Amino acid sequence: MKNYEQYKRMVKFILSVIILSLEMAVFWYIWLHYYNSKMETPYNRTGHWLMVAVYGILLVVFHTLYGGLRVGYLKTWNMIYSQSLASISANVMIYLQITLLTKHFQTVLPLLVMYIFEFSAICIWSFLATRIYRFLYPPRKVLLIYGEHPIASLMGKLHTRNDRFVIGEILHISVGMEAIQDKIRKYEGVVICDIPSHLRNVILKYCYKKSIRTYTTPKISDILVRSSESLHLFDTPLLLLRNNGLTFEQRVIKRGMDLVLSLTALIFLSPVFLVTAAAIKLTDNGPVFYFQERCTKDGKVFRICKFRSMVEDAEKEGHSIPATAEDPRITPVGRIIRATRIDELPQILNILKGDMSIVGPRPERIEHVELYSKQIPEFAYRMRVKGGLTGYAQVYGKYNTSAYDKLKLDLMYIQNYSLMMDVGIIFKTVKVLFMKESTEGFNKPSALTITDQCIAKNQK
């Protein structure tokens, strides 16, 4: 693997160029043989190349947003799914351009045929590209070093990616630095899982010296430092952390985008609102909406609005009971709207009111905030911005991601905020809507633990 490591980026680039070229070639044929003739003044050769170039740019933009060209990082099926979304999005945008050029709404049939060819090419390419990449770059044999915190969760996640990592050995930090360094030399990579900073620094410097790559679970301080601004005091480098959340300009632009997009969504999704409301009402004649107190910016409490997906009085005991994978409280209609995230749509009203934003940390229940803040003092950091309908943690995490990992994901968003990040998260939300693991509920032991902790808190 080390012999080919220097060519990894070039291999990914060549593979990406191949699929993009195939898709552009299919579009060139469709444009030339159908849509070009619909124009009042058909394009000549230069115009054809311009249209193909525009389509290629659209493909690159949407592939970048959905991650469809991340060969070696995504599994084959995920790559097919991501590229399919990118192609559909590019085809919609190019159809709008064709409509403007021809001054009429043209039939979409040629583009549908084009997509069938594109999808076939995507499937074949994804399969072959993944095989080529894995042949050139087989999974790394890594050493996992851990501290006092449990590593079962991380172990489970690493085992799901045995195409990238093979855990050769697990060492506790207590074995001593000399023994750890002896082991490190036998592996191609080291996974460092939540060990004291001073010991981690020793391991990182040793691995750097030996040119051995490291994978480290970040601490809160790492995320804060990562977002710092580089300064120089004469010949002394400094890192500046402002720690003020979003700037005034960012808040104004973000609020403007919230209003425009939420109003537009409310208009276009009104049929979905009506059908969902009717389905819920006809199922058990219970209330359509469900209201619950949540915490947003600076700990402010508001009533979040959702479509009801559970039976009435699902928490009649008066304490939090997190949903599990096969929760009997979820209604038949509720399973559908939870799986497709339709139950979250009424929160558009919260956004218009100003309680929430389209993108931001997920607003947690009051009792969860108090519970997590007691366990993780830094948990309040995530409330430096308004809660969101979707967010960084929703896109890259799951429903049952641990509170500490959600905190780290949310801090990555807050500390590195930009308008383009919001746009990217909105597009990525479309991708995760139909990924089952993103809505995976808590397992029963985890749900019982949270429930017991909330009961104990209420009894105090």
C-alpha positions, 0 to 999 in steps of 0.5 A: 500500500505504501508504494501507491500511497503517493498516487492516491489523490491522482487515482481518485481524480482519474476515477472521478473524471471517468464517470463525469466524462461518461455523464457529460457524453450522454448529455451531449448526445441528448442535447445535440439530437433533441433539445438543440433543435427546439431553439429558435436559433440552434447552437453551433459547435461552440454552443454545444461545448458550452452546454456540456461544460455547464452540465459538467459544472453542475455535476461537479457542484452536486457531486461535491455537495452529496459526496458522490466522488468520495471513492474509498470513503463511501461504500458502494451502495452509498456512492451509487445513492449519492451520485444518483442524487447529484445526477438528478439535481444536475438534470433538474437544473439543466432542464430549467436552463433548457426551458429558458433557452427554448422559451418553452417547457419541453418534454422531460422524456429525453432527460429521463432516458438520459438518467437511465443511462447515467444510472447504469453507468453510475452503478457499473462505475461505483462497483469497479471504482471501489474494487480498483481502489480496494485492490490498490489500497487494502484496509489498514491494519491499525492499533487502537489505544484507549483510556478510561472511557468505554470504546465499545461504540467506536469499536462497533463503528470501526468494524462496520468499515472493515474495508478501511480499517482492520483492528490488529490489537487493542492497548490500554494506556496503562501498559506504558509509553515504551510498550505502546511505542514498540507496538506502534512500529508494527502497524500502518496506523494508530487510532487514539480514543480519548486518552489524557492530552499529555499522553496523546501528545507524546503518541502523536509526536512519535507517530509523526516522527515515524510517518505513521498516520493517526486517527484521533477522536477529538476533545472539545478543546481540539474543536475550539482550537481547530476553528481559531484564527492564526496571528503573529506577534512579531516572530511568535505565532498565536491562535485567536479564539473569539468564542462569541458565536455568530457575528451580527452580519451572520445572524442577519443573513441567516434569519433572512434565509430562514424566512425566505426558505421556510415561507417557500417550503410552507407553500410548496409542502402544503399538500403534504401537510394536508395529507399527513394531517388527514392520515393522522386524524383518520387513524385514531381520531387523536390530535394532529399536532404534538407540542413539547417544550424544548431549549434553544439559544441561550437556554430559552424554552419554546414549544416545538410543533411536530406531527403526532407520530405516537399514541396519545399520552405516550409519556403519561408517566410524566418523564422522558422515554426515548423512542426505540427501534421497535417502539410499540407507541409509534402508530402505523402512520407515525412509522412512515412520517418518522422514517421520512422526517415528515413529522418534523415539517410543522417546525417550519412554523417555529422557524417563522416565529423565530424560535428556531432556524432551518440549520442549527443544533437540534433543540433538546428537551428541558430534562435532557439538557439538564441531564446532559449538562450535569454529565457534560458541563460543556453541553450548554456550548451548543446553545450559542445559536438557535436550534435547527430543523436540521443540522450538522449532527443530524447530517453526520450523526444519527437519532441515537448518536451519544450526547457527547458526540452530538455536542462535538458535531454541533460545536464543529458547526458553530465554530466553523459557521458559514452560509455555504455550510448551511447550504451544504447541510440543507442539500445533505439533509435531502440525502439522509432523509431516505437512509434508514440508519439516520432515523435509527432509534435507541437500543432498549438498554440505552433508552432505559438508562436515559429514562431511569436517569430522568425519573431519578432527576424528577424524584429529587 
